[in-house]
Amino acid sequence: MSNHHDGKGHVIIGEAALSLALGEKEISVHSLISELERMAQAGGSDNRLTEISEARSWLKSFNEPEQAVRYLPYLQTFADLNDEKN
């Protein structure tokens, strides 16, 4: 996904992660994909829906959630926060 290489695509994933964090929900690859689906169902501009779709596809491309942490270091930060909360 080209947007993720330049950092722009991370914004929509960050928005999903923030929504999960504010809802005191676990942040994982799977929960991010679900949250992005919820965001898509809420609607928005064509550009926003495209960004959401691309972000979901990109996250789904990881066979194992641990792979995503390697490419998205801030996911480990969220995982650490989840661990501290429990």
PDB file of N, CA, C and O in Angstrom:
ATOM      1  N   MET A   1       0.849  -1.175   0.000  1.00  0.00           N
ATOM      2  CA  MET A   1       0.000   0.000   0.000  1.00  0.00           C
ATOM      3  C   MET A   1       0.886   1.225   0.000  1.00  0.00           C
ATOM      4  O   MET A   1       1.634   1.448   0.951  1.00  0.00           O
ATOM      5  N   SER A   2       0.815   2.001  -1.022  1.00  0.00           N
ATOM      6  CA  SER A   2       1.728   3.129  -1.174  1.00  0.00           C
ATOM      7  C   SER A   2       1.554   4.188  -0.099  1.00  0.00           C
ATOM      8  O   SER A   2       2.539   4.803   0.309  1.00  0.00           O
ATOM      9  N   ASN A   3       0.354   4.419   0.367  1.00  0.00           N
ATOM     10  CA  ASN A   3       0.142   5.442   1.389  1.00  0.00           C
ATOM     11  C   ASN A   3       0.849   5.110   2.691  1.00  0.00           C
ATOM     12  O   ASN A   3       1.257   6.013   3.422  1.00  0.00           O
ATOM     13  N   HIS A   4       0.998   3.836   2.987  1.00  0.00           N
ATOM     14  CA  HIS A   4       1.650   3.468   4.241  1.00  0.00           C
ATOM     15  C   HIS A   4       3.147   3.681   4.175  1.00  0.00           C
ATOM     16  O   HIS A   4       3.793   3.893   5.201  1.00  0.00           O
ATOM     17  N   HIS A   5       3.699   3.626   2.986  1.00  0.00           N
ATOM     18  CA  HIS A   5       5.138   3.835   2.863  1.00  0.00           C
ATOM     19  C   HIS A   5       5.522   5.284   3.133  1.00  0.00           C
ATOM     20  O   HIS A   5       6.622   5.545   3.619  1.00  0.00           O
ATOM     21  N   ASP A   6       4.644   6.225   2.832  1.00  0.00           N
ATOM     22  CA  ASP A   6       4.989   7.623   3.086  1.00  0.00           C
ATOM     23  C   ASP A   6       4.382   8.141   4.389  1.00  0.00           C
ATOM     24  O   ASP A   6       4.529   9.318   4.718  1.00  0.00           O
ATOM     25  N   GLY A   7       3.708   7.275   5.123  1.00  0.00           N
ATOM     26  CA  GLY A   7       3.180   7.652   6.428  1.00  0.00           C
ATOM     27  C   GLY A   7       1.753   8.151   6.420  1.00  0.00           C
ATOM     28  O   GLY A   7       1.120   8.172   7.476  1.00  0.00           O
ATOM     29  N   LYS A   8       1.221   8.549   5.292  1.00  0.00           N
ATOM     30  CA  LYS A   8      -0.135   9.096   5.255  1.00  0.00           C
ATOM     31  C   LYS A   8      -1.184   8.058   5.620  1.00  0.00           C
ATOM     32  O   LYS A   8      -2.176   8.379   6.274  1.00  0.00           O
ATOM     33  N   GLY A   9      -0.972   6.828   5.205  1.00  0.00           N
ATOM     34  CA  GLY A   9      -1.928   5.774   5.499  1.00  0.00           C
ATOM     35  C   GLY A   9      -2.000   5.407   6.961  1.00  0.00           C
ATOM     36  O   GLY A   9      -2.970   4.786   7.397  1.00  0.00           O
ATOM     37  N   HIS A  10      -0.992   5.778   7.728  1.00  0.00           N
ATOM     38  CA  HIS A  10      -0.999   5.470   9.149  1.00  0.00           C
ATOM     39  C   HIS A  10      -2.008   6.328   9.904  1.00  0.00           C
ATOM     40  O   HIS A  10      -2.411   5.971  11.010  1.00  0.00           O
ATOM     41  N   VAL A  11      -2.413   7.429   9.337  1.00  0.00           N
ATOM     42  CA  VAL A  11      -3.338   8.334  10.021  1.00  0.00           C
ATOM     43  C   VAL A  11      -4.660   7.634  10.287  1.00  0.00           C
ATOM     44  O   VAL A  11      -5.192   7.724  11.393  1.00  0.00           O
ATOM     45  N   ILE A  12      -5.197   6.939   9.295  1.00  0.00           N
ATOM     46  CA  ILE A  12      -6.492   6.284   9.465  1.00  0.00           C
ATOM     47  C   ILE A  12      -6.387   5.139  10.467  1.00  0.00           C
ATOM     48  O   ILE A  12      -7.325   4.886  11.223  1.00  0.00           O
ATOM     49  N   ILE A  13      -5.251   4.448  10.475  1.00  0.00           N
ATOM     50  CA  ILE A  13      -5.037   3.390  11.465  1.00  0.00           C
ATOM     51  C   ILE A  13      -4.905   4.014  12.856  1.00  0.00           C
ATOM     52  O   ILE A  13      -5.414   3.465  13.834  1.00  0.00           O
ATOM     53  N   GLY A  14      -4.235   5.141  12.945  1.00  0.00           N
ATOM     54  CA  GLY A  14      -4.120   5.856  14.216  1.00  0.00           C
ATOM     55  C   GLY A  14      -5.467   6.300  14.736  1.00  0.00           C
ATOM     56  O   GLY A  14      -5.723   6.247  15.938  1.00  0.00           O
ATOM     57  N   GLU A  15      -6.329   6.739  13.836  1.00  0.00           N
ATOM     58  CA  GLU A  15      -7.681   7.144  14.225  1.00  0.00           C
ATOM     59  C   GLU A  15      -8.449   5.951  14.803  1.00  0.00           C
ATOM     60  O   GLU A  15      -9.135   6.073  15.817  1.00  0.00           O
ATOM     61  N   ALA A  16      -8.323   4.804  14.145  1.00  0.00           N
ATOM     62  CA  ALA A  16      -8.977   3.593  14.638  1.00  0.00           C
ATOM     63  C   ALA A  16      -8.411   3.197  16.001  1.00  0.00           C
ATOM     64  O   ALA A  16      -9.162   2.829  16.904  1.00  0.00           O
ATOM     65  N   ALA A  17      -7.098   3.272  16.146  1.00  0.00           N
ATOM     66  CA  ALA A  17      -6.457   2.916  17.413  1.00  0.00           C
ATOM     67  C   ALA A  17      -6.889   3.859  18.534  1.00  0.00           C
ATOM     68  O   ALA A  17      -7.133   3.419  19.657  1.00  0.00           O
ATOM     69  N   LEU A  18      -6.983   5.129  18.235  1.00  0.00           N
ATOM     70  CA  LEU A  18      -7.416   6.099  19.246  1.00  0.00           C
ATOM     71  C   LEU A  18      -8.850   5.820  19.679  1.00  0.00           C
ATOM     72  O   LEU A  18      -9.174   5.904  20.863  1.00  0.00           O
ATOM     73  N   SER A  19      -9.695   5.492  18.731  1.00  0.00           N
ATOM     74  CA  SER A  19     -11.082   5.172  19.050  1.00  0.00           C
ATOM     75  C   SER A  19     -11.156   3.964  19.976  1.00  0.00           C
ATOM     76  O   SER A  19     -11.914   3.962  20.945  1.00  0.00           O
ATOM     77  N   LEU A  20     -10.368   2.940  19.674  1.00  0.00           N
ATOM     78  CA  LEU A  20     -10.334   1.765  20.543  1.00  0.00           C
ATOM     79  C   LEU A  20      -9.803   2.117  21.928  1.00  0.00           C
ATOM     80  O   LEU A  20     -10.351   1.676  22.938  1.00  0.00           O
ATOM     81  N   ALA A  21      -8.739   2.909  21.975  1.00  0.00           N
ATOM     82  CA  ALA A  21      -8.138   3.289  23.260  1.00  0.00           C
ATOM     83  C   ALA A  21      -9.122   4.085  24.112  1.00  0.00           C
ATOM     84  O   ALA A  21      -9.254   3.840  25.311  1.00  0.00           O
ATOM     85  N   LEU A  22      -9.802   5.024  23.496  1.00  0.00           N
ATOM     86  CA  LEU A  22     -10.769   5.832  24.243  1.00  0.00           C
ATOM     87  C   LEU A  22     -11.939   4.994  24.743  1.00  0.00           C
ATOM     88  O   LEU A  22     -12.548   5.306  25.766  1.00  0.00           O
ATOM     89  N   GLY A  23     -12.245   3.928  24.011  1.00  0.00           N
ATOM     90  CA  GLY A  23     -13.290   3.011  24.437  1.00  0.00           C
ATOM     91  C   GLY A  23     -12.782   1.941  25.383  1.00  0.00           C
ATOM     92  O   GLY A  23     -13.517   1.025  25.750  1.00  0.00           O
ATOM     93  N   GLU A  24     -11.504   2.061  25.781  1.00  0.00           N
ATOM     94  CA  GLU A  24     -10.847   1.124  26.682  1.00  0.00           C
ATOM     95  C   GLU A  24     -10.941  -0.307  26.170  1.00  0.00           C
ATOM     96  O   GLU A  24     -11.162  -1.246  26.936  1.00  0.00           O
ATOM     97  N   LYS A  25     -10.767  -0.456  24.844  1.00  0.00           N
ATOM     98  CA  LYS A  25     -10.792  -1.767  24.201  1.00  0.00           C
ATOM     99  C   LYS A  25      -9.369  -2.174  23.848  1.00  0.00           C
ATOM    100  O   LYS A  25      -8.483  -1.332  23.709  1.00  0.00           O
ATOM    101  N   GLU A  26      -9.169  -3.469  23.709  1.00  0.00           N
ATOM    102  CA  GLU A  26      -7.854  -3.986  23.331  1.00  0.00           C
ATOM    103  C   GLU A  26      -7.514  -3.514  21.920  1.00  0.00           C
ATOM    104  O   GLU A  26      -8.374  -3.472  21.039  1.00  0.00           O
ATOM    105  N   ILE A  27      -6.259  -3.165  21.726  1.00  0.00           N
ATOM    106  CA  ILE A  27      -5.789  -2.733  20.412  1.00  0.00           C
ATOM    107  C   ILE A  27      -4.904  -3.834  19.858  1.00  0.00           C
ATOM    108  O   ILE A  27      -3.844  -4.142  20.402  1.00  0.00           O
ATOM    109  N   SER A  28      -5.365  -4.415  18.766  1.00  0.00           N
ATOM    110  CA  SER A  28      -4.632  -5.478  18.091  1.00  0.00           C
ATOM    111  C   SER A  28      -4.901  -5.343  16.604  1.00  0.00           C
ATOM    112  O   SER A  28      -5.729  -4.532  16.188  1.00  0.00           O
ATOM    113  N   VAL A  29      -4.213  -6.127  15.812  1.00  0.00           N
ATOM    114  CA  VAL A  29      -4.456  -6.087  14.369  1.00  0.00           C
ATOM    115  C   VAL A  29      -5.913  -6.415  14.093  1.00  0.00           C
ATOM    116  O   VAL A  29      -6.561  -5.752  13.283  1.00  0.00           O
ATOM    117  N   HIS A  30      -6.424  -7.427  14.760  1.00  0.00           N
ATOM    118  CA  HIS A  30      -7.801  -7.849  14.527  1.00  0.00           C
ATOM    119  C   HIS A  30      -8.808  -6.784  14.962  1.00  0.00           C
ATOM    120  O   HIS A  30      -9.782  -6.526  14.255  1.00  0.00           O
ATOM    121  N   SER A  31      -8.580  -6.171  16.111  1.00  0.00           N
ATOM    122  CA  SER A  31      -9.517  -5.143  16.569  1.00  0.00           C
ATOM    123  C   SER A  31      -9.426  -3.891  15.696  1.00  0.00           C
ATOM    124  O   SER A  31     -10.426  -3.203  15.494  1.00  0.00           O
ATOM    125  N   LEU A  32      -8.230  -3.594  15.179  1.00  0.00           N
ATOM    126  CA  LEU A  32      -8.098  -2.456  14.265  1.00  0.00           C
ATOM    127  C   LEU A  32      -8.873  -2.705  12.973  1.00  0.00           C
ATOM    128  O   LEU A  32      -9.537  -1.805  12.458  1.00  0.00           O
ATOM    129  N   ILE A  33      -8.787  -3.925  12.454  1.00  0.00           N
ATOM    130  CA  ILE A  33      -9.535  -4.256  11.242  1.00  0.00           C
ATOM    131  C   ILE A  33     -11.034  -4.105  11.499  1.00  0.00           C
ATOM    132  O   ILE A  33     -11.753  -3.559  10.663  1.00  0.00           O
ATOM    133  N   SER A  34     -11.501  -4.579  12.633  1.00  0.00           N
ATOM    134  CA  SER A  34     -12.921  -4.457  12.985  1.00  0.00           C
ATOM    135  C   SER A  34     -13.335  -3.003  13.148  1.00  0.00           C
ATOM    136  O   SER A  34     -14.406  -2.599  12.695  1.00  0.00           O
ATOM    137  N   GLU A  35     -12.482  -2.220  13.795  1.00  0.00           N
ATOM    138  CA  GLU A  35     -12.800  -0.801  13.997  1.00  0.00           C
ATOM    139  C   GLU A  35     -12.829  -0.070  12.660  1.00  0.00           C
ATOM    140  O   GLU A  35     -13.686   0.788  12.443  1.00  0.00           O
ATOM    141  N   LEU A  36     -11.910  -0.397  11.771  1.00  0.00           N
ATOM    142  CA  LEU A  36     -11.916   0.221  10.444  1.00  0.00           C
ATOM    143  C   LEU A  36     -13.181  -0.143   9.683  1.00  0.00           C
ATOM    144  O   LEU A  36     -13.712   0.682   8.940  1.00  0.00           O
ATOM    145  N   GLU A  37     -13.670  -1.361   9.855  1.00  0.00           N
ATOM    146  CA  GLU A  37     -14.931  -1.770   9.230  1.00  0.00           C
ATOM    147  C   GLU A  37     -16.084  -0.932   9.771  1.00  0.00           C
ATOM    148  O   GLU A  37     -16.940  -0.474   9.015  1.00  0.00           O
ATOM    149  N   ARG A  38     -16.096  -0.738  11.089  1.00  0.00           N
ATOM    150  CA  ARG A  38     -17.135   0.091  11.712  1.00  0.00           C
ATOM    151  C   ARG A  38     -17.079   1.514  11.180  1.00  0.00           C
ATOM    152  O   ARG A  38     -18.109   2.129  10.903  1.00  0.00           O
ATOM    153  N   MET A  39     -15.861   2.028  11.041  1.00  0.00           N
ATOM    154  CA  MET A  39     -15.691   3.386  10.513  1.00  0.00           C
ATOM    155  C   MET A  39     -16.199   3.477   9.075  1.00  0.00           C
ATOM    156  O   MET A  39     -16.799   4.481   8.691  1.00  0.00           O
ATOM    157  N   ALA A  40     -15.964   2.438   8.285  1.00  0.00           N
ATOM    158  CA  ALA A  40     -16.430   2.431   6.896  1.00  0.00           C
ATOM    159  C   ALA A  40     -17.951   2.411   6.847  1.00  0.00           C
ATOM    160  O   ALA A  40     -18.560   3.083   6.014  1.00  0.00           O
ATOM    161  N   GLN A  41     -18.559   1.644   7.733  1.00  0.00           N
ATOM    162  CA  GLN A  41     -20.014   1.566   7.772  1.00  0.00           C
ATOM    163  C   GLN A  41     -20.637   2.896   8.166  1.00  0.00           C
ATOM    164  O   GLN A  41     -21.769   3.194   7.783  1.00  0.00           O
ATOM    165  N   ALA A  42     -19.901   3.698   8.932  1.00  0.00           N
ATOM    166  CA  ALA A  42     -20.395   5.020   9.328  1.00  0.00           C
ATOM    167  C   ALA A  42     -20.410   5.987   8.149  1.00  0.00           C
ATOM    168  O   ALA A  42     -21.067   7.027   8.195  1.00  0.00           O
ATOM    169  N   GLY A  43     -19.683   5.637   7.098  1.00  0.00           N
ATOM    170  CA  GLY A  43     -19.684   6.459   5.891  1.00  0.00           C
ATOM    171  C   GLY A  43     -18.621   7.540   5.911  1.00  0.00           C
ATOM    172  O   GLY A  43     -17.781   7.604   6.808  1.00  0.00           O
ATOM    173  N   GLY A  44     -18.682   8.371   4.915  1.00  0.00           N
ATOM    174  CA  GLY A  44     -17.718   9.450   4.767  1.00  0.00           C
ATOM    175  C   GLY A  44     -17.470   9.718   3.298  1.00  0.00           C
ATOM    176  O   GLY A  44     -18.161   9.185   2.429  1.00  0.00           O
ATOM    177  N   SER A  45     -16.495  10.533   3.033  1.00  0.00           N
ATOM    178  CA  SER A  45     -16.165  10.875   1.654  1.00  0.00           C
ATOM    179  C   SER A  45     -15.589   9.650   0.939  1.00  0.00           C
ATOM    180  O   SER A  45     -15.152   8.690   1.574  1.00  0.00           O
ATOM    181  N   ASP A  46     -15.599   9.705  -0.376  1.00  0.00           N
ATOM    182  CA  ASP A  46     -15.017   8.620  -1.157  1.00  0.00           C
ATOM    183  C   ASP A  46     -13.547   8.424  -0.808  1.00  0.00           C
ATOM    184  O   ASP A  46     -13.071   7.291  -0.727  1.00  0.00           O
ATOM    185  N   ASN A  47     -12.823   9.529  -0.602  1.00  0.00           N
ATOM    186  CA  ASN A  47     -11.399   9.450  -0.256  1.00  0.00           C
ATOM    187  C   ASN A  47     -11.203   8.746   1.085  1.00  0.00           C
ATOM    188  O   ASN A  47     -10.322   7.898   1.224  1.00  0.00           O
ATOM    189  N   ARG A  48     -12.021   9.097   2.062  1.00  0.00           N
ATOM    190  CA  ARG A  48     -11.919   8.482   3.388  1.00  0.00           C
ATOM    191  C   ARG A  48     -12.224   6.983   3.303  1.00  0.00           C
ATOM    192  O   ARG A  48     -11.503   6.169   3.879  1.00  0.00           O
ATOM    193  N   LEU A  49     -13.279   6.625   2.593  1.00  0.00           N
ATOM    194  CA  LEU A  49     -13.637   5.218   2.461  1.00  0.00           C
ATOM    195  C   LEU A  49     -12.550   4.428   1.741  1.00  0.00           C
ATOM    196  O   LEU A  49     -12.306   3.265   2.062  1.00  0.00           O
ATOM    197  N   THR A  50     -11.900   5.059   0.770  1.00  0.00           N
ATOM    198  CA  THR A  50     -10.788   4.410   0.076  1.00  0.00           C
ATOM    199  C   THR A  50      -9.628   4.191   1.034  1.00  0.00           C
ATOM    200  O   THR A  50      -9.033   3.114   1.047  1.00  0.00           O
ATOM    201  N   GLU A  51      -9.295   5.204   1.842  1.00  0.00           N
ATOM    202  CA  GLU A  51      -8.213   5.074   2.819  1.00  0.00           C
ATOM    203  C   GLU A  51      -8.507   3.946   3.810  1.00  0.00           C
ATOM    204  O   GLU A  51      -7.618   3.168   4.156  1.00  0.00           O
ATOM    205  N   ILE A  52      -9.750   3.867   4.259  1.00  0.00           N
ATOM    206  CA  ILE A  52     -10.137   2.824   5.207  1.00  0.00           C
ATOM    207  C   ILE A  52      -9.997   1.453   4.557  1.00  0.00           C
ATOM    208  O   ILE A  52      -9.456   0.526   5.159  1.00  0.00           O
ATOM    209  N   SER A  53     -10.481   1.331   3.344  1.00  0.00           N
ATOM    210  CA  SER A  53     -10.402   0.057   2.624  1.00  0.00           C
ATOM    211  C   SER A  53      -8.952  -0.374   2.423  1.00  0.00           C
ATOM    212  O   SER A  53      -8.612  -1.537   2.638  1.00  0.00           O
ATOM    213  N   GLU A  54      -8.106   0.554   2.014  1.00  0.00           N
ATOM    214  CA  GLU A  54      -6.696   0.240   1.804  1.00  0.00           C
ATOM    215  C   GLU A  54      -6.007  -0.140   3.109  1.00  0.00           C
ATOM    216  O   GLU A  54      -5.176  -1.048   3.129  1.00  0.00           O
ATOM    217  N   ALA A  55      -6.344   0.542   4.194  1.00  0.00           N
ATOM    218  CA  ALA A  55      -5.745   0.235   5.492  1.00  0.00           C
ATOM    219  C   ALA A  55      -6.164  -1.158   5.949  1.00  0.00           C
ATOM    220  O   ALA A  55      -5.340  -1.920   6.454  1.00  0.00           O
ATOM    221  N   ARG A  56      -7.438  -1.494   5.777  1.00  0.00           N
ATOM    222  CA  ARG A  56      -7.914  -2.829   6.155  1.00  0.00           C
ATOM    223  C   ARG A  56      -7.204  -3.904   5.340  1.00  0.00           C
ATOM    224  O   ARG A  56      -6.762  -4.914   5.886  1.00  0.00           O
ATOM    225  N   SER A  57      -7.100  -3.686   4.051  1.00  0.00           N
ATOM    226  CA  SER A  57      -6.425  -4.665   3.188  1.00  0.00           C
ATOM    227  C   SER A  57      -4.976  -4.828   3.596  1.00  0.00           C
ATOM    228  O   SER A  57      -4.455  -5.943   3.631  1.00  0.00           O
ATOM    229  N   TRP A  58      -4.327  -3.720   3.904  1.00  0.00           N
ATOM    230  CA  TRP A  58      -2.922  -3.758   4.291  1.00  0.00           C
ATOM    231  C   TRP A  58      -2.749  -4.532   5.600  1.00  0.00           C
ATOM    232  O   TRP A  58      -1.845  -5.359   5.713  1.00  0.00           O
ATOM    233  N   LEU A  59      -3.607  -4.269   6.585  1.00  0.00           N
ATOM    234  CA  LEU A  59      -3.515  -4.980   7.856  1.00  0.00           C
ATOM    235  C   LEU A  59      -3.804  -6.465   7.674  1.00  0.00           C
ATOM    236  O   LEU A  59      -3.184  -7.303   8.328  1.00  0.00           O
ATOM    237  N   LYS A  60      -4.732  -6.792   6.800  1.00  0.00           N
ATOM    238  CA  LYS A  60      -5.068  -8.198   6.550  1.00  0.00           C
ATOM    239  C   LYS A  60      -3.923  -8.937   5.863  1.00  0.00           C
ATOM    240  O   LYS A  60      -3.880 -10.167   5.880  1.00  0.00           O
ATOM    241  N   SER A  61      -3.003  -8.201   5.264  1.00  0.00           N
ATOM    242  CA  SER A  61      -1.902  -8.837   4.547  1.00  0.00           C
ATOM    243  C   SER A  61      -0.902  -9.506   5.485  1.00  0.00           C
ATOM    244  O   SER A  61      -0.060 -10.281   5.032  1.00  0.00           O
ATOM    245  N   PHE A  62      -0.979  -9.223   6.766  1.00  0.00           N
ATOM    246  CA  PHE A  62      -0.076  -9.838   7.729  1.00  0.00           C
ATOM    247  C   PHE A  62      -0.619 -11.200   8.126  1.00  0.00           C
ATOM    248  O   PHE A  62      -1.743 -11.305   8.616  1.00  0.00           O
ATOM    249  N   ASN A  63       0.163 -12.231   7.919  1.00  0.00           N
ATOM    250  CA  ASN A  63      -0.256 -13.583   8.283  1.00  0.00           C
ATOM    251  C   ASN A  63      -0.339 -13.749   9.788  1.00  0.00           C
ATOM    252  O   ASN A  63      -1.193 -14.474  10.298  1.00  0.00           O
ATOM    253  N   GLU A  64       0.551 -13.075  10.491  1.00  0.00           N
ATOM    254  CA  GLU A  64       0.594 -13.156  11.946  1.00  0.00           C
ATOM    255  C   GLU A  64       0.598 -11.740  12.504  1.00  0.00           C
ATOM    256  O   GLU A  64       1.336 -10.890  12.007  1.00  0.00           O
ATOM    257  N   PRO A  65      -0.213 -11.468  13.530  1.00  0.00           N
ATOM    258  CA  PRO A  65      -0.258 -10.124  14.098  1.00  0.00           C
ATOM    259  C   PRO A  65       1.096  -9.592  14.534  1.00  0.00           C
ATOM    260  O   PRO A  65       1.325  -8.383  14.505  1.00  0.00           O
ATOM    261  N   GLU A  66       2.004 -10.488  14.943  1.00  0.00           N
ATOM    262  CA  GLU A  66       3.327 -10.044  15.398  1.00  0.00           C
ATOM    263  C   GLU A  66       4.100  -9.357  14.273  1.00  0.00           C
ATOM    264  O   GLU A  66       4.943  -8.498  14.531  1.00  0.00           O
ATOM    265  N   GLN A  67       3.812  -9.735  13.023  1.00  0.00           N
ATOM    266  CA  GLN A  67       4.471  -9.104  11.890  1.00  0.00           C
ATOM    267  C   GLN A  67       4.113  -7.625  11.826  1.00  0.00           C
ATOM    268  O   GLN A  67       4.960  -6.793  11.502  1.00  0.00           O
ATOM    269  N   ALA A  68       2.878  -7.299  12.130  1.00  0.00           N
ATOM    270  CA  ALA A  68       2.432  -5.912  12.052  1.00  0.00           C
ATOM    271  C   ALA A  68       3.185  -5.042  13.046  1.00  0.00           C
ATOM    272  O   ALA A  68       3.512  -3.894  12.748  1.00  0.00           O
ATOM    273  N   VAL A  69       3.459  -5.580  14.216  1.00  0.00           N
ATOM    274  CA  VAL A  69       4.178  -4.807  15.234  1.00  0.00           C
ATOM    275  C   VAL A  69       5.552  -4.414  14.725  1.00  0.00           C
ATOM    276  O   VAL A  69       6.046  -3.329  15.030  1.00  0.00           O
ATOM    277  N   ARG A  70       6.172  -5.296  13.947  1.00  0.00           N
ATOM    278  CA  ARG A  70       7.489  -4.990  13.395  1.00  0.00           C
ATOM    279  C   ARG A  70       7.416  -3.794  12.447  1.00  0.00           C
ATOM    280  O   ARG A  70       8.326  -2.966  12.422  1.00  0.00           O
ATOM    281  N   TYR A  71       6.342  -3.699  11.672  1.00  0.00           N
ATOM    282  CA  TYR A  71       6.211  -2.621  10.689  1.00  0.00           C
ATOM    283  C   TYR A  71       5.525  -1.389  11.271  1.00  0.00           C
ATOM    284  O   TYR A  71       5.690  -0.285  10.750  1.00  0.00           O
ATOM    285  N   LEU A  72       4.772  -1.563  12.324  1.00  0.00           N
ATOM    286  CA  LEU A  72       4.076  -0.460  12.978  1.00  0.00           C
ATOM    287  C   LEU A  72       4.461  -0.442  14.446  1.00  0.00           C
ATOM    288  O   LEU A  72       3.704  -0.934  15.283  1.00  0.00           O
ATOM    289  N   PRO A  73       5.620   0.112  14.777  1.00  0.00           N
ATOM    290  CA  PRO A  73       6.106   0.049  16.164  1.00  0.00           C
ATOM    291  C   PRO A  73       5.126   0.619  17.180  1.00  0.00           C
ATOM    292  O   PRO A  73       5.127   0.191  18.334  1.00  0.00           O
ATOM    293  N   TYR A  74       4.297   1.566  16.784  1.00  0.00           N
ATOM    294  CA  TYR A  74       3.376   2.137  17.756  1.00  0.00           C
ATOM    295  C   TYR A  74       2.332   1.121  18.195  1.00  0.00           C
ATOM    296  O   TYR A  74       1.714   1.311  19.242  1.00  0.00           O
ATOM    297  N   LEU A  75       2.106   0.036  17.428  1.00  0.00           N
ATOM    298  CA  LEU A  75       1.203  -1.014  17.883  1.00  0.00           C
ATOM    299  C   LEU A  75       1.749  -1.677  19.140  1.00  0.00           C
ATOM    300  O   LEU A  75       0.976  -2.069  20.015  1.00  0.00           O
ATOM    301  N   GLN A  76       3.074  -1.808  19.244  1.00  0.00           N
ATOM    302  CA  GLN A  76       3.669  -2.383  20.445  1.00  0.00           C
ATOM    303  C   GLN A  76       3.433  -1.464  21.637  1.00  0.00           C
ATOM    304  O   GLN A  76       3.211  -1.939  22.751  1.00  0.00           O
ATOM    305  N   THR A  77       3.479  -0.164  21.414  1.00  0.00           N
ATOM    306  CA  THR A  77       3.190   0.785  22.487  1.00  0.00           C
ATOM    307  C   THR A  77       1.775   0.567  22.995  1.00  0.00           C
ATOM    308  O   THR A  77       1.542   0.527  24.203  1.00  0.00           O
ATOM    309  N   PHE A  78       0.814   0.425  22.056  1.00  0.00           N
ATOM    310  CA  PHE A  78      -0.561   0.179  22.459  1.00  0.00           C
ATOM    311  C   PHE A  78      -0.682  -1.158  23.182  1.00  0.00           C
ATOM    312  O   PHE A  78      -1.412  -1.261  24.168  1.00  0.00           O
ATOM    313  N   ALA A  79       0.017  -2.174  22.709  1.00  0.00           N
ATOM    314  CA  ALA A  79      -0.011  -3.485  23.360  1.00  0.00           C
ATOM    315  C   ALA A  79       0.536  -3.380  24.782  1.00  0.00           C
ATOM    316  O   ALA A  79      -0.007  -3.983  25.707  1.00  0.00           O
ATOM    317  N   ASP A  80       1.608  -2.617  24.950  1.00  0.00           N
ATOM    318  CA  ASP A  80       2.177  -2.416  26.277  1.00  0.00           C
ATOM    319  C   ASP A  80       1.182  -1.717  27.192  1.00  0.00           C
ATOM    320  O   ASP A  80       1.079  -2.064  28.369  1.00  0.00           O
ATOM    321  N   LEU A  81       0.453  -0.745  26.674  1.00  0.00           N
ATOM    322  CA  LEU A  81      -0.558  -0.046  27.475  1.00  0.00           C
ATOM    323  C   LEU A  81      -1.664  -1.005  27.867  1.00  0.00           C
ATOM    324  O   LEU A  81      -2.161  -0.947  28.991  1.00  0.00           O
ATOM    325  N   ASN A  82      -2.060  -1.890  26.955  1.00  0.00           N
ATOM    326  CA  ASN A  82      -3.072  -2.901  27.277  1.00  0.00           C
ATOM    327  C   ASN A  82      -2.592  -3.776  28.419  1.00  0.00           C
ATOM    328  O   ASN A  82      -3.356  -4.077  29.336  1.00  0.00           O
ATOM    329  N   ASP A  83      -1.314  -4.194  28.370  1.00  0.00           N
ATOM    330  CA  ASP A  83      -0.761  -5.058  29.404  1.00  0.00           C
ATOM    331  C   ASP A  83      -0.747  -4.355  30.764  1.00  0.00           C
ATOM    332  O   ASP A  83      -1.042  -4.968  31.790  1.00  0.00           O
ATOM    333  N   GLU A  84      -0.401  -3.063  30.761  1.00  0.00           N
ATOM    334  CA  GLU A  84      -0.349  -2.304  32.024  1.00  0.00           C
ATOM    335  C   GLU A  84      -1.727  -2.183  32.637  1.00  0.00           C
ATOM    336  O   GLU A  84      -1.869  -2.189  33.860  1.00  0.00           O
ATOM    337  N   LYS A  85      -2.751  -2.072  31.793  1.00  0.00           N
ATOM    338  CA  LYS A  85      -4.116  -1.886  32.265  1.00  0.00           C
ATOM    339  C   LYS A  85      -4.639  -3.153  32.937  1.00  0.00           C
ATOM    340  O   LYS A  85      -5.462  -3.091  33.851  1.00  0.00           O
ATOM    341  N   ASN A  86      -4.150  -4.302  32.470  1.00  0.00           N
ATOM    342  CA  ASN A  86      -4.666  -5.582  33.006  1.00  0.00           C
ATOM    343  C   ASN A  86      -3.924  -6.005  34.199  1.00  0.00           C
ATOM    344  O   ASN A  86      -4.224  -7.052  34.773  1.00  0.00           O
TER     345      ASN A  86
END
